[in-house]
């Protein structure tokens, strides 16, 4: 609480401000800290939360963002990473998954595509290669099989045709 010169009583400091003993005013808490009504000091917001100046509470960072101790705002996670609500850091998406910026989760790459750790998008498998859902790389089709671009599997060449490994089509055998 505080009092002005010549006052007959003390006034309790409002939430978001504080005072020491024998104070003549209640300074506001800075961004990244808060106080309840009648506080003698401000409390620092914990990691994963933030506050504006003169706050009575801290607010949890939304999913897809994070903060360190004493933050006045939260920082958005980059593409290729994610965070749940109230996070102190972002987590990198694992190989075979991706995320846009500000994501709350990572999404598995669809069959026929792949990604490395920390990807913001998946890369399409080229013809002659394939992948299952959530793949970290494409697999080459074996000799005697083929695939189109973005394939989830290879197809065998029909009788009377052949292919080398990594083929996009089969070649018909010549007469003789």
HELIX and SHEET records of a PDB file:
SHEET    1   A 2 UNK A  17  UNK A  18  0                                        
SHEET    2   A 2 UNK A  27  UNK A  28 -1                                        
SHEET    1   B 2 UNK A  33  UNK A  34  0                                        
SHEET    2   B 2 UNK A  43  UNK A  44 -1                                        
SHEET    1   C 2 UNK A  49  UNK A  50  0                                        
SHEET    2   C 2 UNK A  59  UNK A  60 -1                                        
SHEET    1   D 2 UNK A  65  UNK A  66  0                                        
SHEET    2   D 2 UNK A  75  UNK A  76 -1                                        
SHEET    1   E 2 UNK A  81  UNK A  82  0                                        
SHEET    2   E 2 UNK A  91  UNK A  92 -1                                        
SHEET    1   F 2 UNK A  97  UNK A  98  0                                        
SHEET    2   F 2 UNK A 107  UNK A 108 -1                                        
SHEET    1   G 2 UNK A 113  UNK A 114  0                                        
SHEET    2   G 2 UNK A 123  UNK A 124 -1                                        
SHEET    1   H 2 UNK A 129  UNK A 130  0                                        
SHEET    2   H 2 UNK A 139  UNK A 140 -1                                        
SHEET    1   I 2 UNK A 145  UNK A 146  0                                        
SHEET    2   I 2 UNK A 155  UNK A 156 -1                                        
SHEET    1   J 2 UNK A 161  UNK A 162  0                                        
SHEET    2   J 2 UNK A 171  UNK A 172 -1                                        
END                                                                             
